[in-house]
Each structure stands twice: as structure tokens, then as C-alpha cells.
Amino acid sequence: MRVVSTFHAPSSVASSVKCRLLVNSEQEYLVVAKTNRLQVFALRSAGLHLECTLEIWGRVVALRAIPSKNASYSNLAVLTDHPDPRLIILSYTKPHEAHPELVSKHSVPLHERTSRHAEFFNDVLVHPSGRVALVSCYAGKLKVVVFNDAQYGRDFDVQLPELNVLSICFLPVPSDSYTIGILHIDHQKRIQLLSRDLNVSLTDFELSPIPSNALLSTLLSSNTFPILDTPPILIPVAPPTNLSDLEDGEEEPPLGGVLIVGGRKILFYGLASLRQVTKHQGKRRRLEEKKGRTAAESITAKEKEKERELRKRKAKASVDWAWSEVTAYCTIGEESLRVILGDAYGRLAMLFFGTPDQTGLVLLPLGQSSSPTSLTHLTGQIVYLGSHMGDSHLIRIHPTPVLSLDTPTLPIPEGLGVISASSLMSGAKGKGKAFGGGSDFSKGSIVNAKGSYVEVIESFSNIAPIMDAVVADTDGSGHTQIVTCSGGRNTGALKVIRNGADFTQQAALEGLENIINVWPIRSSFKETFHSHLLVSTPRETHVYRFENNGEAFTRMEPLGFVTTLPSLAVSNVSRRSIQSGRSTYGDSPWIVQVTREKVVLVEFDANLGSFSATGEQWFSTKLPGNLVEREILAASVNANQIVVALTGGTLILLNLDDRGRFNLICFKDMPYENSEISAVSCVPSDPTKNFTTTIVVSFWGSNHVDVLAVQREDPYLTLLCATEGLRSLPRSLLLRDFEPGSKDRRTHLLVGLADGSLVTFALREGKLLDKRVFSLGDGPVSLAPCDVNGIKTIFACASRACILSWEKERIHQSPMLLNNVVAASSLNTRSFSSCLLLATTTTLVIGNVGHLDRMHIRSIGSSSDSPRRITHNPAVKMFGVAYIRTQPLRVGDSDTPVSSFRILDDTTFDCIGEYVCEGDEEITAVSTFGIVVEGIATSYFAVGTVCYGDAEDEPTRGRLLIFNPAQRESGMFGDLSLALVGSAEVNGCVYAIANVGALLAAAVNTSVVLFRYGSRESSDSPAPLQKVADWNHNYFVTNLVSRGESLIAGDAISSISVLRVSDSRLQTVARDYTPLWPVAIETLDDSNIIGADCDCNLVVFTLQSGNARASLECQGSYHLGEMVNKFVPGESSKVSSQSRLVDTILPRQLFFTSSGRIGAILDLGPDLSLHMGDLQRNMEELIRGPGGVRHSEWRSPANSRGRSDATHSFGFLDGDFLEQFLALAPDSMMAKRVLDGTDVAKRLKLSCSQITSILETLQGMH
């Protein structure tokens, strides 16, 4: 069984809306719809504050606010996409101030199995009154939903004669009626604008069969709208409410209208006046009368009626649109007299109505940002821009330019009407005349401005769409990074992604040698800031003083300290005194230092600013009956206690009296055959305490750990509990309560091992439970308590590092991008407050941890080039990336993309070399392969291209190119910094490349072709690739992966085939003949293949070897709901949590989707699969998604016609859904119902704690 879990949630923004969500509250909210969830942000003076998130079981395509009667609050309408469209009505509640939530109020299923999907317009529209909503998701039909005070009332279907709808809007007609404007393509491929009346009375539900006279029908020129890849948009424009400018003699107040944006011009068509409506009603009545007369008159009347409907009418106002297709807009104010428009390349402009006698419609360029899918005006000058292609932004639009003051705001093609910014100041009157009157308002202007008016206030990271990805460990440290080809248009970039704690370096001291430990110390016990630093090496100890409020280090004379030996432990200690039988801990200038020979007490003189020895020392010979000096092997010090381990397995407990004298409390000879002690700890589990009642001791040989209780009387040290023998030698110990003072103690024993493993146990009721293992690479693990933003944490380091904290009732691990840290400690100086001091063998680093579990996303932009394919070559430590450059042009203008291949340094991402393709050529595939040439192992980059020809239905030419990244040669290729060393012409597009041994396989149109790389005849020409074999049995082979001597080919129109390379020939092993339509495939192991199809399903095939021939059998099917573009073998991070389940939960694959999701596929063992399957079954029976969606239905495989009741998900489990169990309190009623099931047969066989442990392990692996 496979588990599907999420590493990075979808980040593409589909829609957004601003509204009030609470009754009797003036608080405004921004609701952002990602493809799988809603996020509610409160608008506050400090910015946006995330209030709550709701996951939607469906692909969100639209979000709208439903205002109540008096518009005091709104509910939300969410539309999900095919194959199971649904309208979900949500309300926002705050049952508890700290836990607001979105609650599902109603759901309207929209699925129809036999209807054709709407091709251009899938959306929901809500009338400004909030009483009616329209839903379009099928051709020729609309769903009408009637609301009563923002609550669902009823719904019904209406037939829509227009089949290919581009856009719909509610027209601003009187409030007692509903009229919609419709932009569509007719059967002759003409674009027409018309309107229809909507009747929602109690007795009649229909859309008028004849066009309405409110907006007269007109055809639109194909020259204005030459392409429809991004459909034009209708924007309703309400009439101005301020009619004080209405001139004397005007018979009617100004009316509203509709803007049409998305073409080479912006057009404004006004609503028909009462006089025009009356006139056209009379004409229509006369035509209807003629239809009832003779046949000839009836034919003539119908032709006349058709001619009127298809008449081209002049727009009341227009202005040239100088940029690309409009993808989003928002209106400023309720009257929609100012509109912010954004095009496909993020170029923003404001449209407003000027004075008819001077400017007409006016376009003011504002600046450039990400390509918007959503624009929402929040308040004043603040606008939210949601994007699918780039980062989303919170932007401020200034009244005057603020950036790039000497360059044009946006490029404006020559020949378009422009005006200067100063001319806008003239003509104060005339606002609103565009809606009525007879002035010539048709010619608009574009303001020729300089400088950008747009300022980005806040950015929200987005990695969608992910076109390709690799997982790379660039430095061999185990810190894997995910590098994706993300975005597009003007915001394409490589995204370098990792997860973990955020460490910011503030200072570093280099030039030291062989550091093994560090201890910051204070001038006195109760002093807040550290004043000195002790650094230990294998041979000696150094003392440093912090200068200039901690900004500088100065090495000082080591008076009082033992510096000729390495230190084992150093700490400030308190002055303990006993009053009325109780101990009090006061301030003191004492510091305890422990070396392998003795324990010494040092005193700091504040007046002299230096240390001095007090003369108090403790030697092993002071032990009763011990005449021979014994070496101190390990030590630990707290505020008043000192624990020392001597050779021979003797444990010593000391303390200090109020005169600064060491007192021997007790000693214990450990009763083991091999009792040499490897590590000790007396650090209190509660950091607020000055003493401990528990000491932890570990041993050589047995590798086990004892937890000893400190008693007040003999025997002073008694065994509380012990671990079994661990996998390696314990080198560091710590007992820690992650939530001191809480009702339920969270005390854990942490053991750092010599092999780079960290083992944790929960200490409950004198027992060590819930063992967990974390891998931190190689080398001994060091532990250091630290605080991160007020949270008690533990810093753990070996060759890798992490922060351990308490989250969701468990230890949570946050990896850090730090390598080879040997010691760490908390540091607090005036200049470096609440910091972490890290030591490598040669460097001291000071920094702080900002976020414990932050997704780190680094963007490597490349101007107007967008990365499309990527591969990593670890042999030469380079990335090979295919880019494509598209120029942002005006709507309808043609552009020739430029494709290039670059090699980048895998650490700095600097460009090392570049190859630019020919003008009609585009790179479609990249890969790496290594072969032995003349006895030398050489690594190459392979690049596949396609050459486009005029009027070709399918590609007929392409090339396979071989590059040597390490070679720079002279000759005809000498001007290139990347050497082309091999090439081959192919008869089509190279969709994919894979290497099988010394051969290179290419998917070319319908075939799989094998090539062998030969030797070059001269350095001036690339070597030819020799064609070895050809397998041509498919429609379009768009995916190709290799494993050993096998190839797996994915046919975009058919399914999957398994081939074997034998004696340089391609043989068919097995084929699947179902119409799968795969978009991505990869191998899980030698016999299992995972794939994703065009209907957003995941499938798994198993290669079955029978007596006759092998076959592919489907062993799993699961609806993901997103288009997968890439599978990559591996895992998100090698810093993973382990337990006894580590052998039964194996990370297999990462997958990447067009919406920005990075997911993980993990394999479960047979027994674990049964238990987790039972858990998912019980949870499905109790938990419903928004709108009452059943989880089993949501994950059932789907196709373009929907889902079948007989088909259910199998072979996969939903890891995100299972992990919701961790949010349930163990003693809650819901947890009990899940464990018990709905009947005795469904009762789970595992306890709550066992399930929690399994899910925590699962969660730690993605």
C-alpha cells in the first residue's frame, strides 16, 4: 500500500475576495482561494493576519462573496471544478476568539454525466444584491441559485442558447430585475455581445428566449479580439450615483454599461435608454406580427430579426490596449468608474472615464508585477494580487511614481493615441457623461508616463506551475534540496526548496583550530548578559572576553582557569545557603571548571574585570579510600551540583556551600562488568530549577543509559530506569521537559550517539517509553538547550544539525542547513541577544533561529527567461537547465520564442555556459548520462529539441544534442562556452531522454529510438550519434524512464509499455491497453510503475511474469485532483525521523504538480497497510469535507465524465487525511469513535498511542 502525503501545499491562487464576514462587525477580511483550500486574512493596520484555513475536497476555480440584505456581512460561495463540480456555501464564525473557522452551510451538486463541459467560462457570479447567483460549468446551461439574506433558498436550471460562452456578467439594471450580459462565439466563429433577462419569480424560472433590449446585441470584430486563448472579460459598470453634473436639458439620467477587456481595444457599450428600449420593443412587436402573416412575410421578418441581432454597433467608448491579454481586474469603488487591469505578463494599468471632449476612456500605466489571476482592492491604495505564474503580492499604488523615474512606466507601441500626464488635470467636469448624452466618447487615450507607481509591500511565495524538478544533495551533507522549474512569462525562475529551521548568521570568528567545546559565562550568576567565553581544544583551554557590548572577541590572560588541559564542563554557579531548613540560591561570582585532573572554583572580580582562583579544588584522591589519582572522564555542572565520572565506573556528586567549598554528597561504583562511563548529565529537566533530582549516566561497551534518582539519604543514588543497549556509544545526554510548569510533564531523555544518531525517550511514571531515532549524519551528536522565540528547544548537531521542539503533543524536528557543528550553546550579549553560539573545528558562529519549521524557498530568476526542463549532474556538480524566452507583446502580435540550454553551478547557480538554439527550435527534454570514452569515465548532458515548421500538424524535425560541460575547445564551436560534442537529426520531437547502460534512448513522436555515442573525427565538429534500434508501436511517446536494462514508455494517447534492451535491440516485455493517457511516469522498484493521467489520477502498475508472457496489472488508483508534471525518486529530506517502523515505511517518490504541490509517495509494509487502511475507513465514516463531500468519493478515480459508483480508490492511502487523527485529543469522543468504529468488526486493533506513533513517523518522512 502506498501513502500519498504533502510536503509543500499548492501555492497557486485561483481567486480572492474582500468582504465583511461577521454579523455586527466592521472588521474586513481578504479570503484567498488556493486550488485546494481557502485562507481567511484579517485586514489590520499592521498588514494581513491569517485567521483560519479550510481545505476543500475539490479543485477550487472561483470564490465569491454573498452579501446579506443590508450588506452588513457576507457568506462565501466556492465553486469546484470538474469532474465533480459543486457550489459550496460557507459562513465564517468565531465560536472562540482564538479559533475562528469557516463552516459549510449548504452544497449544490452540479455534476451531469451527459452534458458537455463549458470550454471557456467556468465561474460563479453573484448579483450585487446577493439575492441571485449564476453558475456556469456546462455548455448551454446555467444553474441559478436564489439566496435569502445570504442563506441558500433554492436553485434551478435554465437553458442558455449560447453554447460557447466567453464571459457573463450581471448588468446594472434597476434592482427589481435581473439581466445578464453574454459574450459568446456563435456557430460561424463570430464573437457576439448580447443580453438576456432572468426571471426568478416564484412561479417562473427561466432565461428569456429572446435577447433583452437592455443591452443591444452586436458583433465584435475579430481584429479587436484576434485570439481567444485567454477569453475576453465583461466588466459591469454601474452609473454614477452623484448626478450633480447632469446638465440642463438632459432628459434621462446617465445609465451604466459594460466594458469588454482582453482584446486589442477596450470597448464600452452603454445600456439602452428608456427611449431606445421602447423603440426596439416596437420594432420587435411589428416583426412578431409579420411572422403571423403570409409565409413570405414571415421569412422576411425572421431575416430582418436575424440581421438586427448580428448588427455591428459602435462602442460608446473605446481605448487601445497596448499590452497582452487581460487576465484579472478589480474595480475601485462601487461605481466601477476606475478599474485596475492586469495582463498575462503582470503589467498593471488603471482604466477610468475621462472627459468626452478631451480624452474619453483613459489608461494610466502603473507598473509591473506577477501575472495576476486575481486582483482585489482592499483599502485606499492597497491591492492584493494573486498569481498562478509567480509570487502573489500585497501592493500599494502610489499617486505619483516611486521607482524607475527615468524609464517609461510600461512600453507603449508606436501609433497608439497617447497623452501626457499633465493633460489629465484639465477638464474638471464631464464625469459620467460617457453613460448618457450624445458626445463622441469613442476615442480614448493612454497616458505616456514615466516611473513605476507600484510598490510591493508583502510577498507570498508561489512555486506554481512546476514544469520539472530534481532532488539534489549538492554538498554531500545529506541536506537534500528540491530544485524546480517554476513560474512562467515574466516570473519564471528556478526555486530551491528545503524545509527546516531558519538560522541567520550575525557574526563569525575564524582562524581558530581544533575546537571541541564552548561555554559562554557571565560575570555573576544572576547577570543577564554573557561577558566571557571559554573555548576548549583537545590540548588546552582558551579564555576570551566580549568587547563593545559583545561585538568583538579579545583573548585574555587566563587567570584562575586551568588552560593547560581541555575542559570537560564549565558553568556559572550560585551561592547556596540554608535558611530555616530551606535552600536559597543567591548571586555569586563563582565559575566551576572541570578538567580531566580536577574540579576548580574560579571567581570573577568585577572591579578588576578579571578572574582569579579561589584556591578551592577537588581531586579524585579526596574520595574516601582512594589513594591513587584517577582520571575524570566526563562531567556536568548545574547551578549548585557537580557530577563527575571517574575511571573505573565511579560516579561522584558534589555541591558548593555558601563559603565556596566543594562538598562530597555521595559517590557510587556502578555495578556493571564494564562500568566505564562515557557521558553524564545533571542539567535539570526544568530549566527554571537550580538543582536536579535526576542524573543520567551512559556506559562504554553496553551502550546503555541509566536514569538515577537523587535521594536525600543513603543510598543517595538509586536506579530509576534504564535503556536497552543502543546502536552506538552514547556521547551526550540531556533530560528535558519541553513544557515546564504544564499540568502534564513533557520530560524526555535525549541521547546523542557516536554514529550521528539521536535517540529520544519519553520519561513517564519512572519508565522510558516511545523510543524515536533521528539521523543527523555522521560523527558524535552534541546537545544544547536553547530558546527560540520563547519556545524551549534543543539544538542537536553532528555532521548535520536540527532543532527539537514540542509540537502537537510530540517532539518535532526542524532540520537546519548547518554542517559539521561540533558544539553549541545559548549566547546572550547586548549586541547578540538570545542567540545561538555554534562552533566548528575552526570557526565560531553567532546567529539566531527565526522560525522552527519554515519552508525555505530561494528564487533564482533569469530576467524574461523561464526554465522548463532541468537535470542535475553530480559528477561535475552542475545543473543543466533548458530555458525559453517569450517577449511580452500586444494582443494578437506574433512572437518567436527563443530556447537555450545553460549549465549552472549547483551551489552558486552561476551560469557557466550557454547554448542558444536556432530560431525555429525549442528544447523539449534534458538528461545526463555517463559513459566510458577511451577508458575514461565521462559525464555528459543530453538535450532533445523540436523544430517547428509552417503549417505542420505534427513535428517532423528535431535534434538530439550532446554537451560536454567540462570541455572548452577552439574551432567552429569555440565561441560557445559549452562544447557541443555530439548530435543527431531525428524525424520529430524529442519528448524525453533516458540512458540505458552505454546507450541513449529518446522518445521521438511515435517511437523509442536507441543511440550510441561515437568518437569525434575532429574538434571542429560534433560527433554523430549512431542509431542502434527503433521501436515504433505507439501514438505519441511523451514519457520515457529507465531502470537497469528496461525502459518504460508512456504514450500520451494510449498507456504504458515496458521494453527491454537486449543486444542493442528493443523488445516488448509488457503493455497496458487501457486508455490511460499518462502525463508522467516513474518506476517505484524493479516491478512497480507509478503514473499520473490527464484526469488527475495516480495509478500503479505491477509487472507480472506469467508462463506465457509478462503483463501489466493495475494495483492502485487514486484521484489526486491536480495535474502531475513530474515524478522524482527520492525523499524531501534525509534528516528523517525513525523508529521501529523505519523498515516498514519507505519513502519512494516525490511528485510535482501544476498548482505548486510537492507530494511524497511512501510504501507501507503489509501489516501496517492493513492497520492504516482500517483507520482511514473509520475516519471516512465520521469526517466529511466542506459541502458534505465524502472522502471516499473525493479520492475515487475520475475521468472526464465524472466518477462511477462502482469504482473506488485502492492501493493508496491519503496521508494528509490520516494525519488529521493527530489533531484529536487522545481522550476525546471523536478519537474514541474512530478507534471503536461503527460496529465491533471495525474496531481498530491498535491503541491510540500506537497509531499516534505510526502517524508521527509517517509525518516526519515528508
DAJOVEN-V275639 format. One record per backbone hydrogen bond with DSSP energy under -1.0 kcal/mol. CO is the residue of the C=O (numbers start at 1). NH is the residue of the N-H. Records with the same first field share a line. If there is no record, write none. Layout:
CO = NH ; NH
//
This chain:
1 = 1164
2 = 1213
3 = 1162
4 = 1215
5 = 1160
8 = 1158
15 = 33
17 = 31
19 = 29
20 = 74
22 = 25
28 = 43
29 = 19
30 = 41
31 = 17
32 = 39
33 = 14 ; 15
35 = 60
36 = 56
37 = 34
38 = 54
39 = 32
40 = 51 ; 52
41 = 30
42 = 49
44 = 47
47 = 44
49 = 42
52 = 40
54 = 38
56 = 58
59 = 81
62 = 79
64 = 77
66 = 75
68 = 71
73 = 68
75 = 66
76 = 90
77 = 64
78 = 88
79 = 61 ; 62
85 = 110
86 = 80
87 = 108
88 = 78
89 = 105 ; 106
90 = 76
91 = 103
93 = 101
96 = 99
101 = 93
103 = 91
106 = 89
108 = 87
116 = 139
123 = 136
125 = 134
127 = 130
131 = 147
132 = 127
133 = 145
134 = 125
135 = 143
136 = 123
137 = 118
138 = 141
140 = 160
142 = 158
143 = 135
144 = 156
145 = 133
146 = 153 ; 154
148 = 151
151 = 148
154 = 146
156 = 144
158 = 142
163 = 165
164 = 185
167 = 183
169 = 181
171 = 173
174 = 177
178 = 198
179 = 171
180 = 196
181 = 169
182 = 194
183 = 166 ; 167
184 = 192
186 = 189
190 = 186
191 = 220
192 = 184
193 = 218
194 = 182
195 = 212
196 = 180
197 = 208
199 = 206
206 = 199
214 = 272
218 = 193
221 = 225
224 = 264
233 = 261
235 = 259
237 = 257
243 = 246
247 = 250
256 = 271
257 = 237
258 = 269
259 = 235
260 = 267
261 = 233
264 = 321
266 = 319
267 = 260
268 = 316 ; 317
269 = 258
273 = 277
274 = 278
275 = 279
276 = 280
277 = 281
278 = 282
279 = 283
280 = 284
281 = 285
282 = 286
283 = 287
284 = 288
285 = 289
286 = 290
287 = 291
290 = 293
294 = 298
295 = 299
296 = 300
297 = 301
298 = 302
299 = 303
300 = 304
301 = 305
302 = 306
303 = 307
304 = 308
305 = 309
306 = 310
308 = 311
311 = 219
317 = 268
319 = 266
323 = 891
325 = 344
328 = 342
330 = 340
338 = 332
339 = 351
340 = 330
341 = 349
342 = 327 ; 328
343 = 346
346 = 369
347 = 343
348 = 366 ; 367
349 = 341
350 = 364
351 = 339
352 = 362
355 = 358 ; 359 ; 360
360 = 354
361 = 445
362 = 352
363 = 447
364 = 350
366 = 453
367 = 348
374 = 386
376 = 384
379 = 382
381 = 397
382 = 378
383 = 395
384 = 376
385 = 393
386 = 373 ; 374
387 = 13
392 = 460
393 = 385
394 = 457 ; 458
395 = 383
396 = 455
403 = 452
404 = 407
407 = 451
413 = 416
417 = 446
419 = 448
421 = 424
422 = 425
430 = 433
432 = 435
435 = 255
439 = 441
445 = 363
446 = 419
447 = 449
449 = 409
452 = 402 ; 403
453 = 398
455 = 396
458 = 394
460 = 392
468 = 485
470 = 483
472 = 481
478 = 480
481 = 472
482 = 497
483 = 470
484 = 495
485 = 467
486 = 493
488 = 491
493 = 486
494 = 860
495 = 484
496 = 858
497 = 482
498 = 856
500 = 854
502 = 850
504 = 848
507 = 846
509 = 844
517 = 536
519 = 534
521 = 531 ; 532
524 = 527
531 = 546
532 = 521
533 = 544
534 = 519
535 = 542
536 = 516 ; 517
540 = 537
542 = 535
543 = 556
544 = 533
545 = 554
547 = 551 ; 552
548 = 551
549 = 831
552 = 547
554 = 545
557 = 559
563 = 541
569 = 594
571 = 592
575 = 586
577 = 584
579 = 582
582 = 579
584 = 577
586 = 575
588 = 525
589 = 604
590 = 573
591 = 602
592 = 571
593 = 600
594 = 568 ; 569
596 = 632
598 = 595
599 = 618
600 = 593
601 = 614
602 = 591
603 = 612
605 = 609 ; 610
610 = 605
612 = 603
616 = 601
618 = 599
619 = 622
620 = 623
623 = 626
631 = 647
634 = 645
636 = 643
639 = 574
641 = 638
642 = 654
643 = 636
644 = 652
645 = 633 ; 634
646 = 649
649 = 670
650 = 646
651 = 668
652 = 644
653 = 665 ; 666
654 = 642
655 = 663
657 = 660
661 = 657
663 = 655
666 = 653
668 = 651
670 = 672
676 = 700
679 = 698
681 = 696
685 = 737
686 = 689
693 = 710
695 = 708
696 = 681
697 = 706
698 = 678
700 = 702
703 = 726
704 = 699
705 = 723
706 = 697
707 = 720 ; 721
708 = 695
709 = 718
716 = 711
718 = 709
721 = 707
729 = 754
732 = 752
734 = 750
736 = 748
739 = 742
746 = 738
747 = 763
748 = 736
749 = 761
750 = 734
751 = 759
752 = 731 ; 732
753 = 756 ; 781
756 = 776
757 = 753
758 = 774
759 = 751
760 = 772
761 = 749
762 = 769
764 = 767
767 = 764
769 = 762
772 = 760
773 = 1138
774 = 758
776 = 800
778 = 799
782 = 797
784 = 795
786 = 793
788 = 791
791 = 788
793 = 786
794 = 804
795 = 784
796 = 802
797 = 782
799 = 820
800 = 798
801 = 816
802 = 796
803 = 814
804 = 794
805 = 812
810 = 807
812 = 805
814 = 803
815 = 501
816 = 818
823 = 839
825 = 837
827 = 835
828 = 530
832 = 829
835 = 827
836 = 847
837 = 825
838 = 845
839 = 822 ; 823
841 = 515
842 = 512
843 = 840
844 = 509
845 = 838
846 = 506 ; 507
847 = 836
848 = 504
851 = 502
854 = 500
856 = 498
858 = 496
860 = 494
862 = 865
866 = 884
869 = 882
871 = 880
873 = 878
877 = 906
878 = 873
879 = 904
880 = 871
881 = 902
882 = 868 ; 869
883 = 900
884 = 866
885 = 898
890 = 893
898 = 885
899 = 917
900 = 883
901 = 915
902 = 881
903 = 912 ; 913
904 = 879
905 = 909
910 = 905
913 = 903
915 = 901
918 = 921
920 = 948
922 = 946
925 = 944
927 = 942
929 = 940
931 = 938
933 = 936
936 = 933
938 = 931
940 = 929
941 = 963
942 = 927
943 = 961
944 = 924 ; 925
945 = 990
946 = 922
949 = 952
957 = 947
958 = 986
959 = 945
960 = 984
961 = 943
962 = 981 ; 982
963 = 941
964 = 967
971 = 974
973 = 976
979 = 964
981 = 1023
982 = 962
983 = 1025
984 = 960
986 = 958 ; 988
989 = 991 ; 1005
992 = 1003
994 = 1001
996 = 999
999 = 996
1000 = 1011
1001 = 994
1002 = 1009
1003 = 991
1004 = 1007
1005 = 1037
1006 = 1034
1007 = 1004
1008 = 1031
1009 = 1002
1010 = 1028 ; 1029
1011 = 1000
1012 = 1026
1023 = 983
1026 = 1012
1029 = 1010
1031 = 1008
1036 = 1038 ; 1052
1039 = 1050
1041 = 1048
1043 = 1046
1045 = 1061
1046 = 1043
1047 = 1059
1048 = 1041
1049 = 1057
1050 = 1038 ; 1039
1054 = 1077
1055 = 1051
1056 = 1072
1057 = 1049
1058 = 1069 ; 1070
1059 = 1047
1060 = 1067
1062 = 1065
1065 = 1062
1067 = 1060
1070 = 1058
1074 = 1076
1077 = 1094
1080 = 1092
1082 = 1090
1087 = 1103
1088 = 1084 ; 1085
1089 = 1101
1090 = 1082
1091 = 1099
1092 = 1079 ; 1080
1093 = 1096
1096 = 1120 ; 1121
1097 = 1093
1098 = 1118
1099 = 1091
1100 = 1115
1101 = 1089
1102 = 1113
1104 = 1111
1111 = 1104
1113 = 1102
1116 = 1100
1117 = 1210
1118 = 1098
1123 = 1154
1126 = 1152
1128 = 1150
1134 = 1136
1136 = 775
1138 = 773
1139 = 1142
1141 = 1144 ; 1145
1144 = 1165
1146 = 1163
1148 = 1130
1149 = 1161
1150 = 1128
1151 = 1159
1152 = 1125 ; 1126
1153 = 466 ; 1156
1155 = 11 ; 12
1157 = 1153
1158 = 7 ; 8
1159 = 1151
1160 = 5
1161 = 1148 ; 1149
1162 = 3
1163 = 1146
1165 = 1169
1166 = 1170
1167 = 1171
1168 = 1172
1169 = 1173
1170 = 1174
1171 = 1175
1172 = 1176
1173 = 1177
1174 = 1178
1175 = 1179
1176 = 1180
1177 = 1181
1179 = 1182 ; 1183
1185 = 1188
1189 = 1185
1190 = 1194
1191 = 1195
1195 = 1119
1199 = 1202
1202 = 1199
1204 = 1207
1210 = 1117
1211 = 2
1213 = 4 ; 1215
1214 = 1218
1215 = 1219
1217 = 1220
1218 = 1221
1219 = 1222
1220 = 1223
1221 = 1224
1225 = 1228
1228 = 1232
1229 = 1233
1230 = 1234
1231 = 1235
1232 = 1236
1233 = 1237
1235 = 1244
1239 = 1242
1240 = 1243
1247 = 1251
1248 = 1252
1249 = 1253
1250 = 1254
1251 = 1255
1252 = 1256
1253 = 1257
1254 = 1258
1255 = 1259
1256 = 1260
1258 = 1261
1259 = 1262
//
